[in-house]
Amino acid sequence: MDSQYEGTAHASPPQPSRSRTTLRVNGDPHTLSVDHRRVLLDLLREVLGLTGAKKGCDHGQCGACTVLVDGRRVNSCLLLAVALEGSEITTVEGLAGDGAELHPVQRAFLERDAFQCGYCTPGQICSAVGVLAEAAAGHPSHVTDPRAPSGEPVALDRDEIRERLSGNLCRCGAYPRIADAVEDVIR
């Protein structure tokens, strides 16, 4: 062995870069030393013990990991946690607030039996909450009538609901009941 390489076989691997990051999760501040490579989903599940958001595809294609960041729905498997410094993160566990009463979307999902195996349900619920906020803020979708006034709330009919929730997959096929639950909330 060359002398320039002696002793390197047992050297410890380089330590990942970490940053002190503060996130407000479900209303509570959390200041953590976060590996720069850690995605929000893994931080929520493995560090904070919030297991509602699920790891489905790990590629942002199924929506099982959907949470709200500053009120907007996101795929938490795609976001680096350190990039969210100071953000407000809401998971399905935090939608009910102090826990006294379920969020209207959670209640509608229960009343409509809008789940079967339940794996996608937390992501579906968070996405539905995001959909309601987006429509109220006037954000159009691909099926919004182009003649609709810009910036005005968008009426959520069945086509709008289906289009807006199309990024969340349900392997059991509970889509009709999921759309029913969202319709119940907007009535």
SEGU-607181 format. One record per residue: residue number from 1; residue in three letters; chain; x, y, z of N, C-alpha, C, O in turn. Coordinates in nm, 3 decimals. Each point is the difference from the previous one (the first is absolute). Layout:
<baros>
BARO  num  residu  chaine     n_xx     n_yy     n_zz    ca_xx    ca_yy    ca_zz     c_xx     c_yy     c_zz     o_xx     o_yy     o_zz
BARO  NUM     ALA       A        X        Y        Z        X        Y        Z        X        Y        Z        X        Y        Z
...
</baros>
This chain:
<baros>
BARO  num  residu  chaine     n_xx     n_yy     n_zz    ca_xx    ca_yy    ca_zz     c_xx     c_yy     c_zz     o_xx     o_yy     o_zz
BARO    1     MET       A    0.085   -0.118    0.000   -0.085    0.118    0.000    0.089    0.123    0.000    0.100    0.006    0.072
BARO    2     ASP       A   -0.136    0.090   -0.151    0.073    0.126   -0.008   -0.010    0.073    0.134   -0.105   -0.003    0.063
BARO    3     SER       A    0.211    0.066   -0.020    0.001    0.068    0.130   -0.100    0.116    0.005   -0.049    0.034    0.107
BARO    4     GLN       A    0.019    0.026   -0.221   -0.095    0.112    0.002   -0.143   -0.044    0.031   -0.085    0.082    0.036
BARO    5     TYR       A    0.057   -0.214   -0.052   -0.134   -0.050    0.026   -0.011   -0.076    0.131   -0.109   -0.043    0.037
BARO    6     GLU       A    0.217    0.027    0.034   -0.004   -0.075    0.125   -0.086    0.073    0.102    0.006    0.122    0.013
BARO    7     GLY       A   -0.083   -0.197    0.057   -0.082    0.056    0.106   -0.132    0.058   -0.046   -0.084    0.035    0.084
BARO    8     THR       A    0.062   -0.023   -0.212   -0.127    0.060   -0.044   -0.113   -0.103   -0.007   -0.117    0.038   -0.004
BARO    9     ALA       A    0.150   -0.166    0.003   -0.104   -0.102   -0.008   -0.088    0.000    0.125   -0.116   -0.040   -0.007
BARO   10     HIS       A    0.167    0.085    0.119   -0.076   -0.002    0.124   -0.047    0.139    0.041   -0.053    0.019    0.109
BARO   11     ALA       A    0.072    0.078   -0.196   -0.044    0.135    0.033   -0.152    0.005    0.004   -0.067   -0.068   -0.078
BARO   12     SER       A    0.014    0.148    0.168   -0.146    0.011    0.011   -0.053    0.077   -0.121    0.067    0.089   -0.053
BARO   13     PRO       A   -0.187   -0.122    0.012   -0.058    0.070   -0.115   -0.023    0.148    0.034   -0.015    0.035    0.117
BARO   14     PRO       A    0.013    0.049   -0.217   -0.023    0.142    0.027   -0.139    0.019    0.061   -0.095   -0.068   -0.038
BARO   15     GLN       A    0.085    0.160    0.131   -0.128    0.029    0.064   -0.085    0.089   -0.092    0.051    0.093   -0.062
BARO   16     PRO       A   -0.179   -0.123    0.054   -0.086    0.080   -0.086   -0.010    0.142    0.054    0.013    0.024    0.120
BARO   17     SER       A   -0.037    0.067   -0.207   -0.019    0.139    0.041   -0.135    0.012    0.068   -0.099   -0.058   -0.045
BARO   18     ARG       A    0.095    0.134    0.152   -0.122    0.021    0.076   -0.019    0.149    0.024    0.096    0.077    0.002
BARO   19     SER       A   -0.220   -0.038    0.016   -0.032    0.138    0.035   -0.106    0.000    0.108   -0.085   -0.089    0.008
BARO   20     ARG       A    0.093    0.189    0.074   -0.104    0.021    0.101   -0.119    0.063   -0.072    0.013    0.106   -0.062
BARO   21     THR       A   -0.127   -0.171    0.071   -0.119    0.040   -0.075   -0.119    0.006    0.095   -0.021   -0.090    0.082
BARO   22     THR       A   -0.057    0.195   -0.095   -0.122    0.012    0.080   -0.121   -0.008   -0.092   -0.012    0.075   -0.096
BARO   23     LEU       A   -0.076   -0.166    0.128   -0.126   -0.018   -0.072   -0.113    0.005    0.102    0.014   -0.047    0.112
BARO   24     ARG       A   -0.126    0.104   -0.152   -0.121   -0.008    0.084   -0.083   -0.115   -0.057   -0.050    0.007   -0.113
BARO   25     VAL       A    0.037   -0.111    0.191   -0.073   -0.118   -0.046   -0.126   -0.014    0.085    0.006   -0.017    0.122
BARO   26     ASN       A   -0.119    0.026   -0.188   -0.130   -0.008    0.067   -0.010    0.100    0.115   -0.057   -0.029    0.105
BARO   27     GLY       A    0.114    0.148   -0.129   -0.009    0.108    0.097    0.111    0.006    0.103    0.012    0.099    0.072
BARO   28     ASP       A    0.071   -0.203   -0.065    0.108   -0.003    0.098    0.135    0.022   -0.067    0.028   -0.062   -0.103
BARO   29     PRO       A    0.057    0.150    0.160    0.133    0.020   -0.057    0.092   -0.117    0.033   -0.001   -0.053    0.111
BARO   30     HIS       A    0.080    0.015   -0.210    0.100   -0.107    0.018    0.131    0.052   -0.059    0.007    0.028   -0.119
BARO   31     THR       A    0.095   -0.017    0.203    0.132    0.038   -0.047    0.086   -0.126    0.004    0.020   -0.060    0.106
BARO   32     LEU       A    0.030    0.022   -0.222    0.068   -0.128   -0.015    0.130    0.017   -0.077    0.014    0.093   -0.080
BARO   33     SER       A    0.080   -0.182    0.104    0.120   -0.009   -0.082   -0.035   -0.098   -0.112   -0.017   -0.119    0.024
BARO   34     VAL       A    0.006    0.171   -0.146   -0.052   -0.079   -0.110    0.108   -0.026   -0.105    0.068    0.092   -0.045
BARO   35     ASP       A   -0.055   -0.217    0.008    0.088   -0.040   -0.110   -0.052    0.068   -0.126   -0.120   -0.003   -0.026
BARO   36     HIS       A    0.206    0.062   -0.051   -0.039    0.073   -0.121   -0.070   -0.090   -0.102   -0.072    0.050   -0.087
BARO   37     ARG       A    0.092   -0.179    0.096   -0.060   -0.092   -0.097   -0.136   -0.053    0.044   -0.067   -0.067   -0.079
BARO   38     ARG       A    0.024    0.096    0.201   -0.125   -0.056    0.054   -0.120    0.074   -0.059   -0.007    0.123    0.002
BARO   39     VAL       A   -0.088   -0.202   -0.053   -0.122    0.060   -0.052   -0.100    0.016    0.114    0.009   -0.066    0.103
BARO   40     LEU       A   -0.104    0.156   -0.125   -0.100    0.031    0.102   -0.074   -0.125    0.046   -0.021   -0.018    0.120
BARO   41     LEU       A   -0.018   -0.068   -0.212   -0.075   -0.121    0.037    0.076   -0.081    0.103   -0.058   -0.041    0.101
BARO   42     ASP       A    0.186    0.017   -0.125    0.080   -0.080    0.093    0.017    0.070    0.135    0.000   -0.066    0.104
BARO   43     LEU       A    0.013    0.197   -0.105    0.013    0.074    0.124   -0.131   -0.012    0.081    0.003   -0.025    0.120
BARO   44     LEU       A   -0.115    0.041   -0.187   -0.128   -0.011    0.069   -0.018   -0.138    0.061   -0.038   -0.013    0.116
BARO   45     ARG       A    0.065   -0.090   -0.193   -0.024   -0.137    0.045    0.105   -0.050    0.099   -0.034   -0.054    0.105
BARO   46     GLU       A    0.161    0.073   -0.139    0.107   -0.062    0.078    0.049    0.083    0.118    0.044   -0.056    0.100
BARO   47     VAL       A   -0.053    0.188   -0.111    0.049    0.085    0.107   -0.114    0.047    0.090    0.012   -0.005    0.122
BARO   48     LEU       A   -0.122    0.051   -0.183   -0.110    0.055    0.079   -0.109   -0.101    0.033   -0.091    0.030    0.078
BARO   49     GLY       A    0.099   -0.150   -0.137   -0.097   -0.105    0.031   -0.139    0.025   -0.054   -0.097   -0.057    0.050
BARO   50     LEU       A    0.085    0.141   -0.152   -0.129    0.027   -0.064   -0.011   -0.090   -0.122    0.053    0.031   -0.107
BARO   51     THR       A   -0.122   -0.141    0.122    0.000   -0.103   -0.104   -0.123    0.004   -0.090   -0.023   -0.094   -0.077
BARO   52     GLY       A   -0.056    0.201    0.084   -0.117    0.011   -0.088    0.039    0.005   -0.146   -0.054   -0.075   -0.081
BARO   53     ALA       A    0.147    0.162    0.046    0.049    0.008   -0.139    0.075   -0.130   -0.029    0.085   -0.043    0.078
BARO   54     LYS       A   -0.117   -0.018   -0.189    0.056   -0.131   -0.034    0.103    0.009   -0.111   -0.006    0.090   -0.085
BARO   55     LYS       A    0.098   -0.184    0.086    0.096   -0.013   -0.109   -0.059   -0.100   -0.098   -0.002   -0.121    0.025
BARO   56     GLY       A   -0.047    0.173   -0.136   -0.061   -0.087   -0.101    0.099   -0.033   -0.109    0.049   -0.112   -0.009
BARO   57     CYS       A   -0.020    0.210   -0.074    0.088   -0.023   -0.115    0.139    0.060    0.021    0.095   -0.043   -0.064
BARO   58     ASP       A   -0.084    0.141    0.153    0.127    0.070    0.026    0.049    0.079   -0.121    0.118    0.033   -0.010
BARO   59     HIS       A   -0.210   -0.003   -0.084    0.035    0.075   -0.121   -0.099    0.113   -0.028    0.006    0.061   -0.107
BARO   60     GLY       A   -0.095   -0.031    0.200   -0.097    0.107   -0.019   -0.109   -0.032   -0.100   -0.059    0.092   -0.057
BARO   61     GLN       A    0.032   -0.220    0.035   -0.098   -0.037   -0.102   -0.131   -0.054    0.056   -0.097   -0.014   -0.074
BARO   62     CYS       A    0.093   -0.017    0.204   -0.121   -0.064    0.053   -0.080    0.087    0.096   -0.120   -0.021    0.015
BARO   63     GLY       A    0.184    0.117    0.050   -0.070    0.090    0.090   -0.021   -0.053    0.141   -0.059    0.070    0.082
BARO   64     ALA       A    0.104   -0.190   -0.051   -0.019   -0.055    0.134    0.070    0.083    0.107   -0.036   -0.005    0.118
BARO   65     CYS       A    0.136    0.082   -0.158    0.080    0.080    0.094   -0.047    0.145    0.007    0.070    0.083    0.058
BARO   66     THR       A   -0.185   -0.050   -0.115   -0.046    0.138   -0.007   -0.021    0.059    0.139   -0.067   -0.058    0.085
BARO   67     VAL       A    0.126    0.175   -0.064   -0.020    0.082    0.120   -0.018    0.144   -0.048    0.012    0.028   -0.119
BARO   68     LEU       A   -0.040    0.061    0.211   -0.015    0.141   -0.034    0.123    0.075    0.052    0.037   -0.014    0.117
BARO   69     VAL       A    0.025    0.093   -0.203    0.112    0.086    0.039   -0.045    0.143   -0.027   -0.027    0.038   -0.114
BARO   70     ASP       A    0.019    0.038    0.221   -0.051    0.138   -0.009   -0.135    0.003   -0.072   -0.027    0.091   -0.078
BARO   71     GLY       A   -0.056   -0.191    0.106   -0.135   -0.006   -0.054   -0.014   -0.061   -0.137   -0.111   -0.019   -0.049
BARO   72     ARG       A    0.223   -0.012   -0.016   -0.006   -0.058   -0.135    0.036   -0.148    0.007    0.090   -0.040    0.073
BARO   73     ARG       A   -0.162   -0.039   -0.151    0.028   -0.145    0.002    0.128   -0.030   -0.078    0.025    0.056   -0.107
BARO   74     VAL       A    0.053   -0.147    0.163    0.128   -0.037   -0.060    0.024   -0.149    0.021   -0.057   -0.062    0.089
BARO   75     ASN       A    0.142    0.007   -0.174    0.047   -0.137    0.018    0.122    0.007    0.091    0.107    0.046   -0.043
BARO   76     SER       A   -0.121   -0.090    0.166    0.107    0.014    0.098    0.120   -0.089   -0.030    0.107    0.019    0.058
BARO   77     CYS       A   -0.122   -0.116   -0.147    0.113   -0.086   -0.035    0.099    0.070   -0.093    0.110   -0.049   -0.021
BARO   78     LEU       A   -0.150    0.164   -0.033    0.085    0.071   -0.096    0.067    0.124    0.058    0.085    0.060   -0.066
BARO   79     LEU       A   -0.122   -0.019    0.187    0.050    0.125    0.056    0.109   -0.024    0.104   -0.020   -0.076    0.095
BARO   80     LEU       A    0.133    0.140   -0.114    0.105   -0.009    0.100   -0.043    0.081    0.123   -0.040    0.116   -0.012
BARO   81     ALA       A    0.048   -0.178    0.128   -0.048    0.063    0.123    0.073    0.131    0.029   -0.062    0.095    0.046
BARO   82     VAL       A    0.194   -0.088   -0.073    0.074    0.123    0.031   -0.046    0.118   -0.084    0.020    0.115    0.039
BARO   83     ALA       A   -0.080   -0.141   -0.154   -0.047    0.108   -0.087   -0.129    0.062    0.052   -0.047    0.099   -0.055
BARO   84     LEU       A   -0.010   -0.156    0.160   -0.129    0.045    0.051    0.013    0.081    0.129   -0.098    0.016    0.073
BARO   85     GLU       A    0.216    0.033   -0.045    0.026    0.079    0.120   -0.112    0.102    0.022   -0.030    0.080   -0.088
BARO   86     GLY       A   -0.030   -0.084    0.207   -0.103    0.096    0.036   -0.138   -0.030   -0.055   -0.094    0.076    0.026
BARO   87     SER       A    0.079   -0.182   -0.101   -0.130   -0.032   -0.060   -0.096   -0.061    0.102    0.041   -0.057    0.100
BARO   88     GLU       A   -0.169    0.073   -0.131   -0.107   -0.062    0.078   -0.042   -0.127   -0.073   -0.050    0.006   -0.112
BARO   89     ILE       A    0.071   -0.121    0.176   -0.035   -0.128   -0.059   -0.122   -0.055    0.073   -0.002   -0.003    0.124
BARO   90     THR       A   -0.098   -0.039   -0.199   -0.118   -0.061    0.060   -0.014   -0.139   -0.059   -0.007   -0.018   -0.122
BARO   91     THR       A    0.003   -0.080    0.211   -0.021   -0.139   -0.040   -0.144   -0.037    0.033   -0.073    0.078    0.062
BARO   92     VAL       A    0.032   -0.195   -0.103   -0.136   -0.045    0.030   -0.023   -0.001    0.151   -0.112    0.021    0.045
BARO   93     GLU       A    0.216   -0.046    0.032   -0.013   -0.002    0.146   -0.032    0.139    0.056   -0.059    0.011    0.107
BARO   94     GLY       A    0.098    0.094   -0.178   -0.019    0.136    0.048   -0.122    0.071   -0.054   -0.027    0.114    0.039
BARO   95     LEU       A   -0.048   -0.177   -0.128   -0.116    0.067   -0.060   -0.109    0.030    0.102   -0.072    0.099   -0.014
BARO   96     ALA       A    0.059   -0.182    0.113   -0.106    0.019    0.099    0.036    0.106    0.103   -0.078    0.025    0.092
BARO   97     GLY       A    0.194    0.036   -0.104    0.040    0.103    0.095    0.025   -0.059    0.137    0.085   -0.088    0.016
BARO   98     ASP       A   -0.157    0.135    0.083    0.021   -0.048    0.136   -0.058   -0.139    0.023    0.010   -0.053    0.111
BARO   99     GLY       A   -0.069   -0.005   -0.213   -0.049   -0.137    0.009   -0.141   -0.011    0.054   -0.052   -0.111    0.014
BARO  100     ALA       A   -0.011    0.222    0.017   -0.135   -0.005    0.056   -0.101   -0.051   -0.103   -0.094   -0.071    0.034
BARO  101     GLU       A    0.115    0.108   -0.159   -0.094   -0.039   -0.105    0.077   -0.023   -0.129    0.099    0.069   -0.028
BARO  102     LEU       A   -0.143   -0.166   -0.050    0.065   -0.027   -0.128   -0.017    0.117   -0.096   -0.098    0.075    0.008
BARO  103     HIS       A    0.193   -0.061   -0.098   -0.012    0.096   -0.109   -0.120   -0.043   -0.085   -0.027   -0.120   -0.010
BARO  104     PRO       A   -0.047    0.214   -0.051   -0.116   -0.038   -0.081    0.032   -0.103   -0.109   -0.084   -0.086   -0.030
BARO  105     VAL       A    0.203    0.092   -0.030    0.035   -0.098   -0.103    0.020   -0.138    0.064   -0.043   -0.100   -0.057
BARO  106     GLN       A    0.106    0.095    0.173    0.017   -0.128    0.068   -0.136   -0.061    0.035   -0.023   -0.119   -0.020
BARO  107     ARG       A   -0.066    0.202    0.071   -0.134   -0.046    0.038   -0.075   -0.052   -0.124   -0.065   -0.104    0.005
BARO  108     ALA       A    0.075    0.178   -0.117   -0.068   -0.042   -0.123    0.055   -0.133   -0.051   -0.075   -0.084   -0.048
BARO  109     PHE       A    0.206    0.064    0.057    0.059   -0.127   -0.042   -0.056   -0.115    0.083   -0.029   -0.107   -0.053
BARO  110     LEU       A    0.015    0.129    0.183   -0.057   -0.105    0.086   -0.147   -0.025   -0.034   -0.042   -0.115   -0.013
BARO  111     GLU       A   -0.034    0.222   -0.001   -0.142   -0.014   -0.028   -0.027   -0.065   -0.135   -0.098   -0.074   -0.014
BARO  112     ARG       A    0.182    0.100   -0.084   -0.017   -0.057   -0.134    0.074   -0.132   -0.020   -0.007   -0.060   -0.107
BARO  113     ASP       A    0.078    0.015    0.211    0.083   -0.120   -0.012    0.089    0.011   -0.123    0.004   -0.089   -0.085
BARO  114     ALA       A    0.068    0.203    0.077    0.080    0.034   -0.118    0.140   -0.061    0.006    0.098    0.062   -0.040
BARO  115     PHE       A   -0.091   -0.181    0.089    0.128   -0.072    0.004   -0.031   -0.149    0.009   -0.108   -0.040    0.042
BARO  116     GLN       A    0.204   -0.039   -0.081   -0.016   -0.144    0.018    0.116   -0.049    0.085   -0.018   -0.026    0.119
BARO  117     CYS       A    0.135    0.012   -0.178    0.113   -0.045    0.083    0.051    0.114    0.088    0.061   -0.026    0.105
BARO  118     GLY       A   -0.083    0.151   -0.145    0.039    0.115    0.080    0.141    0.051   -0.023    0.037    0.104    0.055
BARO  119     TYR       A    0.041   -0.173   -0.136    0.140    0.040   -0.019    0.011    0.139   -0.061    0.081    0.081    0.046
BARO  120     CYS       A   -0.159   -0.052   -0.146    0.008    0.129   -0.069   -0.081    0.108    0.069    0.012    0.118   -0.035
BARO  121     THR       A   -0.095   -0.154    0.131   -0.096    0.092    0.058    0.062    0.127    0.059   -0.051    0.108   -0.027
BARO  122     PRO       A    0.158   -0.115    0.105    0.058    0.125    0.051    0.042    0.097   -0.110   -0.022    0.120    0.011
BARO  123     GLY       A    0.083   -0.172   -0.116    0.040    0.084   -0.113   -0.121    0.054   -0.075    0.000    0.115   -0.043
BARO  124     GLN       A   -0.103   -0.199    0.028   -0.123    0.044   -0.066   -0.065    0.113    0.080   -0.044    0.099   -0.058
BARO  125     ILE       A    0.039   -0.113    0.189   -0.063    0.101    0.084    0.077    0.131   -0.006   -0.059    0.106   -0.018
BARO  126     CYS       A    0.192   -0.112    0.033    0.080    0.123   -0.008   -0.013    0.064   -0.138   -0.007    0.122   -0.011
BARO  127     SER       A    0.004   -0.203   -0.092   -0.017    0.054   -0.135   -0.136    0.067   -0.015   -0.010    0.107   -0.059
BARO  128     ALA       A   -0.094   -0.169    0.112   -0.134    0.058   -0.008   -0.006    0.135    0.073   -0.063    0.094   -0.049
BARO  129     VAL       A    0.127   -0.084    0.164    0.005    0.127    0.072    0.070    0.105   -0.086   -0.044    0.115   -0.008
BARO  130     GLY       A    0.155   -0.155   -0.057    0.071    0.091   -0.089   -0.085    0.040   -0.120    0.004    0.116   -0.041
BARO  131     VAL       A   -0.079   -0.208   -0.014   -0.087    0.027   -0.115   -0.103    0.108    0.037   -0.023    0.093   -0.076
BARO  132     LEU       A   -0.037   -0.107    0.192   -0.101    0.097    0.044    0.060    0.140    0.010   -0.062    0.098   -0.041
BARO  133     ALA       A    0.184   -0.089    0.095    0.067    0.130    0.014    0.038    0.056   -0.137   -0.016    0.120   -0.024
BARO  134     GLU       A    0.066   -0.204   -0.064    0.040    0.045   -0.134   -0.120    0.054   -0.077    0.008    0.106   -0.063
BARO  135     ALA       A   -0.118   -0.178    0.067   -0.120    0.044   -0.072   -0.053    0.130    0.060   -0.040    0.090   -0.074
BARO  136     ALA       A    0.039   -0.079    0.206   -0.047    0.122    0.065    0.087    0.120   -0.036   -0.049    0.113   -0.008
BARO  137     ALA       A    0.179   -0.138   -0.013    0.093    0.107   -0.036   -0.004    0.034   -0.149    0.067    0.093   -0.044
BARO  138     GLY       A   -0.145   -0.168   -0.034   -0.014    0.030   -0.143    0.103   -0.065   -0.090    0.016    0.042   -0.115
BARO  139     HIS       A    0.055   -0.143    0.165    0.096   -0.069   -0.085   -0.072   -0.095   -0.095   -0.071   -0.090    0.046
BARO  140     PRO       A    0.086    0.108   -0.176   -0.069   -0.086   -0.095    0.069   -0.137   -0.012    0.116   -0.016    0.038
BARO  141     SER       A   -0.189   -0.079   -0.091    0.057   -0.131   -0.033   -0.008   -0.017   -0.151   -0.038    0.093   -0.071
BARO  142     HIS       A    0.074   -0.210    0.022   -0.007   -0.025   -0.144   -0.142   -0.005   -0.052   -0.023    0.019   -0.120
BARO  143     VAL       A   -0.074   -0.043    0.208   -0.138   -0.009   -0.046   -0.082    0.125    0.032   -0.119    0.007   -0.032
BARO  144     THR       A    0.181    0.091    0.096   -0.071    0.125    0.030   -0.034    0.071   -0.130    0.083    0.010   -0.091
BARO  145     ASP       A   -0.205    0.038    0.083   -0.046    0.072   -0.119    0.092    0.121   -0.022    0.013    0.083    0.090
BARO  146     PRO       A    0.050   -0.073   -0.206    0.092    0.112   -0.025   -0.069    0.136    0.004    0.067    0.103    0.010
BARO  147     ARG       A   -0.199   -0.101   -0.018   -0.074    0.127    0.007   -0.026    0.042    0.145   -0.052    0.109    0.025
BARO  148     ALA       A    0.087   -0.196    0.070   -0.023    0.034    0.141    0.086    0.120    0.038    0.115    0.010   -0.044
BARO  149     PRO       A   -0.168    0.081    0.125    0.076    0.119    0.038    0.127   -0.037    0.077   -0.004   -0.080    0.093
BARO  150     SER       A    0.114    0.138   -0.133    0.128   -0.027    0.063    0.001    0.049    0.145   -0.046    0.110    0.029
BARO  151     GLY       A    0.098   -0.193    0.059    0.012    0.038    0.140   -0.125   -0.018    0.082    0.004    0.016    0.122
BARO  152     GLU       A   -0.115   -0.050   -0.186   -0.126   -0.024    0.072   -0.002   -0.146    0.044    0.059   -0.085   -0.065
BARO  153     PRO       A   -0.128    0.055    0.176   -0.010   -0.140    0.042   -0.053   -0.088   -0.114   -0.087    0.041   -0.076
BARO  154     VAL       A    0.142   -0.160    0.068   -0.041   -0.095   -0.103   -0.103   -0.095    0.061    0.024   -0.060    0.105
BARO  155     ALA       A   -0.138    0.046   -0.173   -0.103   -0.093    0.046    0.053   -0.143   -0.017    0.053   -0.035   -0.105
BARO  156     LEU       A   -0.069   -0.045    0.209    0.048   -0.138   -0.005   -0.114   -0.095   -0.035   -0.075   -0.043    0.088
BARO  157     ASP       A    0.064    0.012   -0.216   -0.095   -0.104   -0.041    0.077   -0.133   -0.002    0.118   -0.005    0.033
BARO  158     ARG       A   -0.186   -0.099   -0.072    0.060   -0.135    0.002    0.126   -0.005   -0.087    0.100   -0.060    0.041
BARO  159     ASP       A   -0.102    0.121   -0.160    0.116   -0.002   -0.088    0.118    0.074    0.063    0.114   -0.048   -0.008
BARO  160     GLU       A   -0.139    0.162    0.070    0.107    0.076    0.067    0.062   -0.082    0.113    0.122   -0.007    0.013
BARO  161     ILE       A   -0.207   -0.055    0.066    0.050   -0.080    0.113    0.086   -0.115   -0.052    0.111   -0.022    0.050
BARO  162     ARG       A   -0.160   -0.050   -0.148    0.075   -0.114   -0.054    0.134    0.044   -0.059    0.102   -0.064    0.024
BARO  163     GLU       A   -0.103    0.173   -0.100    0.123    0.051   -0.059    0.100    0.040    0.108    0.117   -0.036   -0.007
BARO  164     ARG       A   -0.163    0.110    0.104    0.089    0.053    0.103    0.056   -0.110    0.091    0.109    0.015    0.054
BARO  165     LEU       A   -0.183   -0.122   -0.037    0.048   -0.111    0.083    0.071   -0.109   -0.081    0.036   -0.104    0.054
BARO  166     SER       A   -0.018    0.128   -0.184    0.056   -0.105   -0.086    0.144   -0.036    0.033    0.049   -0.104   -0.045
BARO  167     GLY       A    0.019    0.184    0.121    0.138   -0.032    0.040    0.008   -0.094    0.119    0.110   -0.038    0.041
BARO  168     ASN       A   -0.224    0.001    0.015   -0.004   -0.092    0.113   -0.063   -0.131   -0.045   -0.117   -0.004   -0.038
BARO  169     LEU       A    0.196   -0.101    0.042   -0.048   -0.131   -0.045   -0.059   -0.081    0.114    0.050    0.005    0.113
BARO  170     CYS       A   -0.155   -0.079   -0.143   -0.062   -0.091    0.096    0.001   -0.138   -0.065   -0.070   -0.022   -0.099
BARO  171     ARG       A    0.145   -0.067    0.153    0.011   -0.133   -0.058   -0.129   -0.080    0.014   -0.025   -0.093   -0.078
BARO  172     CYS       A   -0.058    0.129    0.177   -0.125   -0.072    0.023   -0.114    0.051   -0.087   -0.101   -0.069   -0.013
BARO  173     GLY       A    0.115    0.186   -0.045   -0.102    0.054   -0.087   -0.116    0.069    0.072   -0.114   -0.009   -0.043
BARO  174     ALA       A    0.144    0.076    0.152   -0.105    0.070    0.077   -0.029    0.139   -0.056   -0.060    0.083    0.069
BARO  175     TYR       A    0.100   -0.057   -0.192   -0.015    0.134   -0.058   -0.140    0.058    0.007   -0.014    0.117    0.038
BARO  176     PRO       A   -0.091   -0.192   -0.072   -0.134    0.061    0.006   -0.035    0.050    0.140   -0.059    0.107    0.015
BARO  177     ARG       A    0.094   -0.182    0.086   -0.033    0.042    0.138    0.090    0.115    0.045   -0.043    0.084    0.079
BARO  178     ILE       A    0.165   -0.080   -0.127    0.089    0.112    0.032   -0.059    0.128   -0.059   -0.006    0.102    0.069
BARO  179     ALA       A   -0.036   -0.107   -0.193   -0.062    0.118   -0.062   -0.129    0.037    0.071   -0.029    0.118    0.018
BARO  180     ASP       A   -0.050   -0.219    0.023   -0.121    0.027    0.078    0.032    0.073    0.128   -0.069    0.096    0.037
BARO  181     ALA       A    0.174   -0.138    0.032    0.038    0.062    0.127    0.037    0.146   -0.020   -0.039    0.086    0.079
BARO  182     VAL       A    0.114   -0.057   -0.185    0.038    0.139   -0.028   -0.123    0.081   -0.035   -0.014    0.114    0.045
BARO  183     GLU       A   -0.077   -0.171   -0.124   -0.124    0.071   -0.033   -0.081    0.032    0.127   -0.058    0.107    0.010
BARO  184     ASP       A    0.056   -0.201    0.084   -0.073    0.023    0.126    0.055    0.122    0.074   -0.077    0.076    0.059
BARO  185     VAL       A    0.207   -0.058   -0.062    0.063    0.111    0.073   -0.034    0.134   -0.066   -0.015    0.100    0.070
BARO  186     ILE       A    0.003   -0.096   -0.202   -0.024    0.128   -0.066   -0.147    0.037   -0.008   -0.034    0.111   -0.041
BARO  187     ARG       A   -0.053   -0.200    0.080   -0.145    0.029   -0.003   -0.043    0.079    0.119   -0.117    0.033    0.013
</baros>
